[in-house]
Structure formats: C-alpha cells, structure tokens
Amino acid sequence: MDSAQVQLAALRASVSYLTACDQLQLSHSLSLLYSMLDTLPSLPNIHLKSFLSSLMLLCSSHPNLFVPHMDALLSFLRGFIMPSVDSGPTPTVAKPFPGTSSFTFPPGGSGSRTPDGNDEVTEDEEKELVRKAALEFMVSLTEAKPALAKRLEGWTAAMVRASLEGMGELPEDTLDSWLEADQSLDRVACALGGKAALPLVFQYILLRHAGLMAIAGIAEGTNKVMQMELGKVVNLVTPMFKDTRPCVRYAAYQSVCLCSKEIIQDRYHKQLFAVLIPTLEAPEPRVHSHAAAALINFCEGVERDTLVPYLDPIVERLLKMLNPGAEDGKVVKGYVQEQAITTLVMVADASEATFAKHYASIMPLLLNVLRNANSSDHYKLCAKAMECAGLIAIAVGRKVFRADANTLIELLIKIQNSPVDPSDTMLPTFLIATWAKICQALGIEFEPFLPVVMPPLLNAASAKADVSIYDDEDDVGETREGWETISMDDHIVGIRTSTIDEKCQVFDTLVVYCATLGGRFAPYLAQSLELSLYYSGIASWGWFHNYHYC
C-alpha cells in the first residue's frame, strides 16, 4: 500500500469521525481539518479525485467546518475547474476555445473509469475526473452553505463560468451523463437565487453565443419587427425537434419556451403541437420533461376550441410519463413527475369540462402521489398534485368528482395535521387554495368540512407578520426568503411578506366559501367579517405606519 492510499484511508476515517461528532466534540476537533486539507496540494491527479469525493460528505453534514478554509479552497480548486488558457488557433463561433481540452459536463455522471480500479486512465481522463470532482465539491458546499458562498468574492463566478464552459464543450460521448445528472448551473442558481447567479451568467454568456443564436432569434419574436418573421424562425427550429442528439432537441424546446405564446397560439400551434406532442415520448427523461414544460406555453390561456383536438394525445403521453408501466422497468424521476403534473394542471385549466373523459385515469395517480409524497424532498410534487386534483375536480364537476371527494379530503386533512416544517412556505399555500377548489367543485356538499378547514384558515388570517427594525443596512445581513426590507424614518424595516401573502390568499378563500355556500357559511360569517373589517381599517390608515398597533 503506497503512501497516498494510507493518506486516503486516514482521510476517510477522519471524515467518518467528524460526521459522527456532536457540537462539543467538533469544537475540539477543528484542527483536524487543517491536516486533512493539507494533503490535497501534493497529490497527483490520479488520487485527488478520490480525496475530494471523500471530503464531500462533510459538505452536507458539517459545512461550517470549511468556513476558515474557503479562500484557500477557492485558490486551489479554481485551477482545476477552469479550462486551460490557449493562445493557439483563432477562436471561431463553432469553437470559441480551440485547442483546449474537452470538459465533460455536468459533474457527477456515471460510467467513467476511476483511478481506484485496475483500468488504465489517460492523463486527459485524469484531469477530467478531477474537474468533475472539484466542481461537484464546490457546488455541494454552496448548496449546504449558500450565504457563505455569496460572501466570498470569486466563488460563485468560478462555478458559473466553469458550468457554462462545460455546457458549451459537451462532446458526443458524454450525452448519457448530461441526461442523467443534475446540471451544476441549475443547482447553483437554486442555492444562491437568481439575483446572485444571473448577472454572472450574463457576464460570461458571450462565451457560448453560438449555442444561443436560435434561442435569441425565437425570443426576439416578442419584438414588433420580428413578429412578421416569426414564421421563418419557427420553420428553422421545428426540424431540430427530430435531431438525433438529445442536447439539440432540448435546446429546441428551450427556444419554444421563450416564444411569444400569444402569437404562437394564434398562428403556429399546428406546427409546434405536431413536433412537441410526439417528443413527450422521448426516451430521455430530461428531454421529455422539458417538452412537457414547453407545452405550458400553449395550454395556458389557449382557447378551448384550439386545444380540444390535441387534448387526447397530450394527456395520454403525460399519463405515460407519470406511470410508464411495470413492463418498462423504469423508475420515474421526481422532476419528471413534477413537470408532468404541472403540465396537466395547465391542460385541465385550459380545457374545462372536456377534461372529464380523462378523469378516471388521472385522479388515481394524483391520489397515489399524495399518499406517498411524505418527505421534504416531495413538497413541490405534493403541492402540484393538490393543485391538479383541485382543478380537475372543478373541471369535471360535482357528479363525477363525488366518488373520490372523501379520499382526497382525508389525504388533505392528513397533510394539514402533519408537523409543520418552518422552512416550507409552499404546502400551506397550496393547501389553502386546494380546499377552495374542492369547495367550488362540491358546492353546498362541502359544508360538513367547514369545521376542518375554517379554524386553521381563521388562525392564518389572524396571524401577525414578523417585523424587524434595524438602525443601518449593516445590521440587516442576508435577506431571508419570504422577507422584504424598506427604508422608513431613518430605519430599515424587515417584514415577513410571506405571511402577508398568505393573508391575502385567506381572504380570497373566505370569499369563495361565502359565495359558494351562501347561508351555510353563517356560523363563520361574524368572525370572517370582523377580520375583514379589521384589516381593511389598517390598510386605509396606511399599513406600514400602523402595523405596530396590530
């Protein structure tokens, strides 16, 4: 066993120890990480990938351990994730960086040979493995500690540029990795928010302008001058939907997503439906999921008479995406389920009562999602399933929905009574909206469920939004999700706007209950009216100046 293997074994043992430590033990073990990181610079590429992969476990379990080392990590890792500078051949549109080695994107793909095995690995392959491991390490640490990544100058820029470089230089033999792995740029944007990532994307996007020309041309369809030429652009893009390369088809769907949907719906729905609908059956999950996303542009706000001829093939393929069948032996990916249900929501909303013939196939799938989507990773999927079920209930009407109403209501009650996750603002919002949709679908038959839905609804209406007052901007720090700040009377006021948004939704829901149930809503009328008058009085005096009286 050589010295590098001994070091790797020691590193893995140290990671296991730190992962299992409690806070007191960690406070006495901080110096251990210095020794662990000191091994990295001297390692050859053939071992560096394994060391970085082992350290990655600490990114999720104890990211704070890396806080004193962020500057050193950036200096060290940046050299591995960036392409080498080439001063040889002149760059062209097709190859902005000629002569540089190809950078496989995204990180985390499977199927590459590792230095730990017996197969021979070339020097270029070693560099590629290290690049993937280094970028994955930075992205994982960013996801675990986004505030720290934002504060360190150069950290986010390095990841964004490295991700864009990889997207532009994807070789043909890495398509499987591209289709299966989560994109680094997507993960960085989700962790840091668009405000942090988007300006950097614009800064470096010219490096990839060759791949964006078609997208830019379609997006220009919103311009009055380009609207007259949009037909030619559509004719150029539609053949790409049949390209043999998944990345080209994916880019074609992205182009369609940026089209002016009003013009597309009116003039070009036949051409684009003809290429979009078949690609819902594309074998690659990321591709058929993106095709479903592109369909939203056509279904949202489309005239019912326009959509009806396409409804059957759209719904049939979306259902197959949700439930491919045991004979296929496929496990449906979470993002595919979310997108299929989201697109079904748009179709159900646009197609009105004509959706009734597909009710018997769709509702059991949605109920199954609500039964099994129990973890925090499934909050979005659960919320979309609730929204879709409510919209379909309205679309088919009381007579058809009645058979499944009690089952859906029982599942919603279970979700409503589950322990509250303070970080989740999505499920409570969608739950309130879904109760309102069920009331609209059932009409007066919803009355027996008022004792279940009204107490939490009235509590939400009575809740006070959190307010924090700061003397200067330095005290504010990171703006938390669901909060906004304003300057007022020489102070900075932070307000939890998510609570205010929820109040607005509550009062909209109370209007639905009152209008739908009429006199049957009487037991809750006085309290609802009292809350309505109270908050309308606050608004009339100026919400911000009077909030401290709440």
C-alpha positions as CSV (number, residue, x, y, z in Angstrom):
1,M,0.0,0.0,0.0
2,D,1.6,3.3,-1.1
3,S,1.6,6.5,1.0
4,A,-1.4,8.0,-0.9
5,Q,-3.5,5.0,-0.1
6,V,-2.6,5.3,3.5
7,Q,-3.4,9.0,3.5
8,L,-6.8,8.3,1.8
9,A,-7.7,5.7,4.4
10,A,-6.7,8.2,7.2
11,L,-8.8,10.9,5.5
12,R,-11.9,8.6,5.2
13,A,-11.5,7.6,8.9
14,S,-11.3,11.3,9.8
15,V,-14.4,12.1,7.8
16,S,-16.3,9.3,9.4
17,Y,-15.3,10.6,12.9
18,L,-16.2,14.2,12.2
19,T,-19.5,13.2,10.6
20,A,-20.4,11.4,13.8
21,C,-19.3,14.1,16.2
22,D,-21.6,16.2,18.2
23,Q,-21.1,20.0,18.5
24,L,-18.9,19.8,21.6
25,Q,-16.6,17.1,20.0
26,L,-16.4,19.2,16.8
27,S,-15.2,22.3,18.8
28,H,-12.3,20.2,20.0
29,S,-11.5,18.7,16.6
30,L,-11.3,21.8,14.3
31,S,-7.6,21.4,13.9
32,L,-8.1,18.0,12.3
33,L,-9.5,19.5,9.1
34,Y,-6.3,21.6,8.6
35,S,-4.3,18.4,8.4
36,M,-6.9,16.8,6.1
37,L,-6.8,19.7,3.6
38,D,-3.0,20.0,3.7
39,T,-2.8,16.6,2.0
40,L,-4.5,17.9,-1.2
41,P,-1.9,20.1,-2.9
42,S,0.8,17.4,-3.0
43,L,-1.5,14.7,-4.5
44,P,-1.3,13.7,-8.2
45,N,-4.5,13.8,-10.2
46,I,-4.9,10.0,-10.1
47,H,-5.6,10.3,-6.3
48,L,-7.0,13.8,-6.0
49,K,-10.5,12.9,-7.2
50,S,-10.9,10.2,-4.5
51,F,-9.8,12.6,-1.8
52,L,-12.3,15.3,-2.9
53,S,-15.1,12.8,-3.2
54,S,-14.4,11.6,0.4
55,L,-14.4,15.2,1.7
56,M,-17.7,15.8,0.1
57,L,-19.6,14.0,2.9
58,L,-18.6,16.8,5.2
59,C,-20.1,19.4,2.9
60,S,-23.7,18.3,3.8
61,S,-23.1,17.1,7.4
62,H,-20.9,19.9,8.8
63,P,-20.4,22.7,6.2
64,N,-19.3,25.1,8.9
65,L,-16.0,23.3,9.2
66,F,-14.9,24.7,5.9
67,V,-15.6,28.4,6.8
68,P,-12.0,29.2,7.8
69,H,-10.7,27.5,4.6
70,M,-12.9,29.0,1.9
71,D,-10.3,31.4,0.5
72,A,-7.7,28.6,0.3
73,L,-10.2,26.2,-1.3
74,L,-11.1,28.7,-4.0
75,S,-7.5,29.4,-4.8
76,F,-6.8,25.7,-5.0
77,L,-9.9,24.4,-6.8
78,R,-10.3,27.2,-9.3
79,G,-7.3,25.9,-11.3
80,F,-8.9,22.5,-11.7
81,I,-12.4,23.6,-12.8
82,M,-11.4,26.3,-15.3
83,P,-10.3,25.4,-18.9
84,S,-6.7,25.9,-19.6
85,V,-5.8,29.1,-21.5
86,D,-5.0,28.5,-25.1
87,S,-3.2,31.1,-27.3
88,G,-3.1,28.9,-30.4
89,P,-5.7,28.8,-33.1
90,T,-8.1,31.7,-33.6
91,P,-11.5,31.2,-31.8
92,T,-14.5,30.8,-34.0
93,V,-18.3,30.8,-33.5
94,A,-18.3,27.0,-33.6
95,K,-15.3,26.6,-31.3
96,P,-14.7,29.7,-29.1
97,F,-11.9,27.9,-27.4
98,P,-10.0,25.9,-30.0
99,G,-7.2,23.7,-28.7
100,T,-8.5,23.4,-25.1
101,S,-9.3,20.0,-23.8
102,S,-12.9,19.0,-23.8
103,F,-14.6,19.5,-20.4
104,T,-17.3,16.9,-19.7
105,F,-20.4,18.5,-18.2
106,P,-22.1,18.2,-15.8
107,P,-20.2,16.7,-12.8
108,G,-21.4,13.5,-11.1
109,G,-22.1,11.4,-14.2
110,S,-21.7,7.7,-14.1
111,G,-19.8,5.3,-16.2
112,S,-16.3,6.9,-16.2
113,R,-13.4,4.7,-15.1
114,T,-11.9,5.8,-11.8
115,P,-8.3,5.8,-10.7
116,D,-9.2,3.3,-7.9
117,G,-9.7,0.5,-10.4
118,N,-7.3,-1.5,-12.5
119,D,-8.1,0.0,-15.9
120,E,-5.5,2.4,-17.4
121,V,-6.6,6.0,-17.4
122,T,-5.0,8.6,-19.7
123,E,-3.8,11.9,-18.4
124,D,-6.7,13.8,-20.0
125,E,-9.2,11.4,-18.4
126,E,-7.5,12.0,-15.0
127,K,-7.9,15.8,-15.4
128,E,-11.5,15.4,-16.4
129,L,-12.3,13.3,-13.4
130,V,-10.6,15.8,-11.1
131,R,-12.5,18.7,-12.8
132,K,-15.8,16.9,-12.2
133,A,-14.9,16.2,-8.6
134,A,-13.7,19.7,-7.8
135,L,-16.8,21.4,-9.3
136,E,-19.1,18.9,-7.6
137,F,-17.3,19.7,-4.3
138,M,-17.8,23.4,-4.7
139,V,-21.5,23.1,-5.8
140,S,-22.2,20.7,-2.8
141,L,-20.7,23.2,-0.4
142,T,-22.6,26.0,-2.0
143,E,-25.9,24.1,-1.6
144,A,-25.1,23.5,2.1
145,K,-23.9,27.0,2.9
146,P,-25.2,29.5,0.3
147,A,-24.8,32.6,2.4
148,L,-21.1,31.8,2.8
149,A,-20.6,31.2,-0.9
150,K,-22.3,34.6,-1.7
151,R,-20.0,36.5,0.6
152,L,-16.7,35.0,-0.8
153,E,-15.7,37.0,-3.8
154,G,-15.0,34.9,-6.8
155,W,-16.5,31.6,-5.5
156,T,-19.8,32.0,-7.4
157,A,-18.2,33.4,-10.5
158,A,-15.8,30.5,-10.7
159,M,-18.7,27.9,-10.6
160,V,-20.8,29.8,-13.1
161,R,-18.1,30.2,-15.6
162,A,-16.9,26.6,-15.2
163,S,-20.5,25.4,-15.7
164,L,-21.0,27.5,-18.8
165,E,-17.7,26.3,-20.3
166,G,-18.8,22.7,-19.7
167,M,-22.2,23.2,-21.3
168,G,-20.6,24.7,-24.5
169,E,-18.0,22.0,-24.9
170,L,-20.1,18.9,-24.3
171,P,-18.7,16.1,-26.5
172,E,-21.0,13.4,-28.1
173,D,-19.8,10.6,-25.9
174,T,-21.0,12.2,-22.7
175,L,-24.7,12.6,-23.5
176,D,-25.7,9.9,-21.0
177,S,-24.0,11.9,-18.3
178,W,-25.7,15.1,-19.5
179,L,-29.1,13.4,-19.5
180,E,-28.9,11.8,-16.1
181,A,-27.0,14.2,-13.9
182,D,-28.4,17.4,-12.4
183,Q,-26.8,20.4,-14.0
184,S,-24.3,22.3,-11.9
185,L,-25.6,25.7,-13.1
186,D,-29.2,24.8,-12.1
187,R,-28.1,23.7,-8.7
188,V,-26.0,26.9,-8.1
189,A,-29.0,29.1,-9.2
190,C,-31.3,27.2,-6.9
191,A,-29.0,27.5,-3.9
192,L,-28.0,31.2,-4.4
193,G,-31.0,32.6,-6.1
194,G,-31.3,34.2,-9.5
195,K,-30.1,37.6,-8.2
196,A,-26.7,36.2,-7.4
197,A,-26.3,33.9,-10.4
198,L,-27.9,35.7,-13.3
199,P,-25.6,38.7,-13.5
200,L,-22.6,36.4,-13.7
201,V,-24.3,34.3,-16.4
202,F,-24.8,37.5,-18.5
203,Q,-21.2,38.4,-17.9
204,Y,-19.9,35.1,-19.4
205,I,-22.7,34.2,-21.8
206,L,-20.9,35.5,-24.8
207,L,-18.5,32.6,-24.5
208,R,-21.5,30.4,-25.6
209,H,-23.3,32.7,-28.0
210,A,-23.0,30.2,-30.8
211,G,-25.4,27.8,-29.0
212,L,-27.8,30.6,-28.1
213,M,-28.3,32.1,-31.5
214,A,-31.5,30.1,-32.2
215,I,-32.9,30.8,-28.7
216,A,-32.2,34.5,-29.1
217,G,-33.9,34.5,-32.5
218,I,-37.1,33.0,-31.1
219,A,-37.1,35.2,-28.1
220,E,-37.0,38.2,-30.4
221,G,-40.5,37.2,-31.6
222,T,-41.8,39.5,-28.9
223,N,-40.4,42.4,-30.8
224,K,-42.9,44.0,-33.2
225,V,-40.4,44.0,-36.1
226,M,-39.6,40.3,-35.6
227,Q,-43.2,39.2,-35.3
228,M,-43.5,39.4,-39.0
229,E,-40.6,37.0,-39.4
230,L,-41.5,34.6,-36.6
231,G,-42.9,32.0,-39.1
232,K,-39.5,31.7,-40.7
233,V,-37.9,31.2,-37.3
234,V,-40.4,28.5,-36.4
235,N,-39.7,26.7,-39.7
236,L,-36.0,26.8,-38.8
237,V,-36.4,25.5,-35.3
238,T,-39.0,22.7,-35.8
239,P,-36.6,20.3,-37.7
240,M,-34.4,20.4,-34.6
241,F,-37.1,18.5,-32.6
242,K,-36.2,15.4,-34.6
243,D,-32.4,15.7,-34.2
244,T,-30.7,12.5,-33.1
245,R,-28.8,14.4,-30.4
246,P,-30.8,14.9,-27.2
247,C,-29.0,18.1,-26.3
248,V,-30.1,19.7,-29.6
249,R,-33.8,18.7,-29.0
250,Y,-33.5,20.0,-25.5
251,A,-32.3,23.4,-26.9
252,A,-35.2,23.4,-29.4
253,Y,-37.7,23.1,-26.6
254,Q,-36.0,25.8,-24.7
255,S,-36.3,28.1,-27.7
256,V,-40.0,27.4,-27.9
257,C,-40.4,28.3,-24.2
258,L,-39.1,31.8,-25.0
259,C,-41.6,32.4,-27.8
260,S,-44.4,34.9,-27.5
261,K,-47.1,32.5,-26.6
262,E,-50.0,34.6,-27.8
263,I,-48.6,34.7,-31.3
264,I,-47.6,31.0,-31.3
265,Q,-51.1,30.0,-30.1
266,D,-52.8,32.0,-32.8
267,R,-50.6,31.4,-35.8
268,Y,-48.3,28.4,-35.3
269,H,-49.9,26.0,-32.9
270,K,-50.4,23.3,-35.6
271,Q,-46.7,23.2,-36.5
272,L,-45.4,23.2,-32.9
273,F,-48.0,20.9,-31.5
274,A,-47.1,18.4,-34.3
275,V,-43.5,18.3,-33.1
276,L,-44.0,18.8,-29.3
277,I,-46.5,16.1,-28.7
278,P,-44.5,13.1,-30.1
279,T,-41.4,14.2,-28.2
280,L,-43.3,13.7,-24.9
281,E,-42.3,10.1,-25.6
282,A,-38.6,10.8,-26.0
283,P,-36.6,8.1,-24.2
284,E,-34.5,10.6,-22.2
285,P,-36.2,11.9,-19.0
286,R,-34.7,15.4,-19.1
287,V,-35.8,15.8,-22.8
288,H,-39.4,14.6,-22.5
289,S,-39.8,16.6,-19.2
290,H,-38.6,19.8,-21.0
291,A,-41.0,19.1,-23.8
292,A,-43.8,19.0,-21.3
293,A,-42.7,22.3,-19.9
294,A,-42.8,23.8,-23.4
295,L,-46.4,22.7,-23.7
296,I,-47.4,25.0,-20.9
297,N,-46.9,28.0,-23.2
298,F,-49.6,26.6,-25.4
299,C,-52.0,25.4,-22.8
300,E,-52.0,28.4,-20.5
301,G,-54.6,30.9,-21.9
302,V,-55.3,28.9,-25.0
303,E,-58.8,29.0,-26.4
304,R,-60.7,25.8,-25.6
305,D,-61.6,25.1,-29.2
306,T,-58.0,25.3,-30.2
307,L,-56.8,22.9,-27.6
308,V,-59.5,20.2,-27.8
309,P,-58.2,18.4,-30.9
310,Y,-54.8,18.0,-29.2
311,L,-56.1,17.1,-25.7
312,D,-56.2,13.3,-26.0
313,P,-52.7,12.7,-27.3
314,I,-51.3,15.3,-24.8
315,V,-53.0,13.7,-21.8
316,E,-52.2,10.1,-22.8
317,R,-48.5,10.9,-23.1
318,L,-48.4,12.9,-19.8
319,L,-50.0,9.9,-18.1
320,K,-47.4,7.6,-19.6
321,M,-44.7,9.9,-18.2
322,L,-46.3,9.6,-14.7
323,N,-46.9,5.9,-15.0
324,P,-44.7,4.2,-17.6
325,G,-45.8,0.7,-16.6
326,A,-44.2,-2.2,-14.9
327,E,-43.2,-3.7,-18.2
328,D,-40.8,-0.8,-18.9
329,G,-39.0,-1.4,-15.6
330,K,-38.4,2.4,-15.2
331,V,-38.4,4.5,-12.1
332,V,-40.0,7.9,-12.8
333,K,-37.7,10.7,-11.8
334,G,-39.0,13.3,-9.4
335,Y,-38.5,16.2,-11.7
336,V,-40.4,14.3,-14.5
337,Q,-43.4,13.7,-12.1
338,E,-43.4,17.4,-11.1
339,Q,-43.3,18.6,-14.7
340,A,-46.0,16.1,-15.9
341,I,-48.4,17.2,-13.1
342,T,-47.6,20.8,-13.7
343,T,-48.5,20.5,-17.4
344,L,-51.6,18.5,-16.6
345,V,-52.6,21.5,-14.4
346,M,-52.3,23.8,-17.3
347,V,-54.2,21.4,-19.6
348,A,-57.0,21.0,-17.0
349,D,-57.3,24.7,-16.5
350,A,-57.4,25.4,-20.2
351,S,-59.7,22.5,-21.3
352,E,-62.5,23.0,-18.8
353,A,-65.2,20.3,-18.8
354,T,-63.7,18.5,-21.8
355,F,-61.1,17.0,-19.4
356,A,-63.8,14.8,-17.8
357,K,-63.1,11.8,-20.1
358,H,-59.5,11.5,-18.7
359,Y,-60.6,11.9,-15.0
360,A,-60.6,8.2,-14.2
361,S,-57.0,7.8,-15.3
362,I,-55.6,11.0,-13.7
363,M,-57.2,11.2,-10.3
364,P,-55.9,7.8,-9.0
365,L,-52.4,8.8,-9.9
366,L,-52.7,12.1,-8.1
367,L,-54.1,10.4,-5.0
368,N,-51.2,7.9,-5.0
369,V,-48.8,10.8,-5.1
370,L,-50.5,12.5,-2.1
371,R,-50.4,9.2,-0.2
372,N,-46.7,8.6,-0.7
373,A,-45.0,12.1,-1.1
374,N,-44.2,12.4,2.6
375,S,-40.6,13.7,2.8
376,S,-39.4,17.3,2.4
377,D,-37.9,16.4,-1.0
378,H,-41.5,15.9,-2.2
379,Y,-43.1,19.1,-1.0
380,K,-43.2,20.6,-4.6
381,L,-44.6,17.3,-6.0
382,C,-47.2,17.1,-3.3
383,A,-48.2,20.8,-3.9
384,K,-48.6,20.3,-7.6
385,A,-50.6,17.1,-7.1
386,M,-53.0,19.0,-4.8
387,E,-53.3,21.9,-7.3
388,C,-54.0,19.5,-10.2
389,A,-56.6,17.5,-8.2
390,G,-58.5,20.6,-7.3
391,L,-58.5,21.9,-10.8
392,I,-59.7,18.6,-12.2
393,A,-62.4,18.4,-9.6
394,I,-63.7,21.8,-10.8
395,A,-63.4,20.8,-14.4
396,V,-65.4,17.6,-14.1
397,G,-68.0,18.9,-11.7
398,R,-69.6,17.5,-8.5
399,K,-71.3,14.5,-10.1
400,V,-68.0,12.9,-11.4
401,F,-65.8,14.1,-8.5
402,R,-68.1,13.0,-5.7
403,A,-66.8,9.4,-5.7
404,D,-63.2,10.5,-4.9
405,A,-64.0,13.5,-2.8
406,N,-63.8,11.8,0.6
407,T,-60.5,10.1,-0.3
408,L,-58.9,13.4,-1.4
409,I,-60.3,15.3,1.6
410,E,-58.9,12.6,4.0
411,L,-55.5,12.9,2.4
412,L,-55.6,16.7,2.7
413,I,-56.6,16.5,6.3
414,K,-53.6,14.2,7.0
415,I,-51.3,16.7,5.3
416,Q,-52.9,19.6,7.2
417,N,-52.4,17.8,10.5
418,S,-48.8,16.8,9.8
419,P,-46.0,18.5,11.8
420,V,-45.3,22.0,10.3
421,D,-41.9,22.5,8.6
422,P,-41.0,26.2,9.2
423,S,-38.9,26.2,6.1
424,D,-41.8,25.2,3.9
425,T,-44.0,28.0,2.6
426,M,-45.3,26.1,-0.4
427,L,-47.5,23.4,1.0
428,P,-49.6,25.6,3.3
429,T,-50.3,28.0,0.4
430,F,-51.3,25.2,-2.0
431,L,-53.4,23.5,0.7
432,I,-55.5,26.6,1.3
433,A,-56.0,27.0,-2.5
434,T,-56.9,23.3,-2.9
435,W,-59.6,23.5,-0.2
436,A,-61.2,26.4,-2.0
437,K,-61.2,24.4,-5.3
438,I,-62.8,21.5,-3.6
439,C,-65.5,23.8,-2.2
440,Q,-66.1,25.1,-5.7
441,A,-66.4,21.6,-7.1
442,L,-68.7,20.2,-4.4
443,G,-70.8,23.3,-3.8
444,I,-73.1,23.0,-0.8
445,E,-71.9,19.4,-0.2
446,F,-68.7,21.0,1.2
447,E,-70.5,22.3,4.3
448,P,-69.6,19.3,6.6
449,F,-65.9,20.0,6.1
450,L,-66.1,23.6,7.3
451,P,-65.2,22.7,10.9
452,V,-62.0,21.1,9.5
453,V,-60.9,23.9,7.2
454,M,-62.1,27.1,8.9
455,P,-60.1,27.0,12.2
456,P,-56.6,27.0,10.6
457,L,-57.9,29.4,7.9
458,L,-59.0,31.9,10.6
459,N,-55.8,31.4,12.5
460,A,-53.8,32.2,9.4
461,A,-56.0,35.4,8.9
462,S,-55.3,36.5,12.5
463,A,-51.5,35.8,12.4
464,K,-49.2,38.7,12.7
465,A,-46.4,39.1,10.2
466,D,-42.9,39.3,11.8
467,V,-41.3,42.7,11.7
468,S,-37.7,43.6,12.5
469,I,-36.3,47.1,12.7
470,Y,-32.6,47.9,12.1
471,D,-30.6,51.1,12.6
472,D,-28.5,50.7,9.4
473,E,-28.0,48.3,6.5
474,D,-25.0,46.6,8.0
475,D,-27.3,45.1,10.7
476,V,-29.7,43.6,8.1
477,G,-27.3,40.9,6.7
478,E,-28.7,38.3,4.3
479,T,-32.3,38.9,3.2
480,R,-34.2,35.8,4.1
481,E,-36.6,34.1,1.8
482,G,-40.1,35.4,2.2
483,W,-38.8,38.7,3.7
484,E,-38.5,42.2,2.3
485,T,-36.9,45.4,3.6
486,I,-37.9,49.0,3.3
487,S,-36.3,52.3,4.4
488,M,-38.6,54.3,6.7
489,D,-37.9,57.2,9.1
490,D,-34.1,56.6,9.2
491,H,-34.6,52.9,9.9
492,I,-34.5,49.7,7.9
493,V,-37.7,47.7,8.4
494,G,-37.8,44.0,7.6
495,I,-41.2,42.5,7.0
496,R,-42.1,38.8,6.6
497,T,-44.1,39.3,3.4
498,S,-44.9,35.6,3.1
499,T,-47.3,35.9,6.0
500,I,-49.0,38.9,4.3
501,D,-49.3,37.0,1.0
502,E,-50.9,34.1,2.9
503,K,-53.4,36.5,4.5
504,C,-54.4,37.8,1.0
505,Q,-55.0,34.2,-0.1
506,V,-57.0,33.5,3.1
507,F,-59.4,36.4,2.4
508,D,-59.8,35.3,-1.2
509,T,-60.7,31.8,0.1
510,L,-63.2,33.2,2.5
511,V,-64.9,35.0,-0.4
512,V,-65.1,31.6,-2.3
513,Y,-66.6,29.8,0.8
514,C,-69.1,32.6,1.4
515,A,-70.2,32.9,-2.3
516,T,-70.4,29.1,-2.8
517,L,-72.1,28.1,0.4
518,G,-74.3,31.1,1.0
519,G,-76.3,30.7,4.2
520,R,-74.5,27.6,5.2
521,F,-71.4,29.7,5.9
522,A,-73.3,31.7,8.5
523,P,-71.6,30.2,11.6
524,Y,-68.3,31.7,10.4
525,L,-69.6,34.9,9.0
526,A,-69.2,37.1,12.0
527,Q,-65.6,36.2,12.7
528,S,-64.7,36.5,9.0
529,L,-66.4,39.9,8.7
530,E,-64.6,41.1,11.9
531,L,-61.2,40.1,10.5
532,S,-62.0,41.7,7.1
533,L,-63.1,45.0,8.6
534,Y,-60.1,45.0,11.0
535,Y,-57.5,44.6,8.2
536,S,-59.3,46.9,5.8
537,G,-59.2,49.5,8.5
538,I,-55.4,49.0,8.9
539,A,-55.0,49.3,5.2
540,S,-57.0,52.6,5.0
541,W,-54.7,54.2,7.6
542,G,-51.5,53.1,5.9
543,W,-50.3,49.6,6.7
544,F,-46.7,50.3,7.5
545,H,-47.2,53.2,9.8
546,N,-49.9,51.5,11.8
547,Y,-48.6,48.0,11.9
548,H,-47.3,48.3,15.5
549,Y,-50.8,48.5,16.7
550,C,-51.7,45.0,15.4
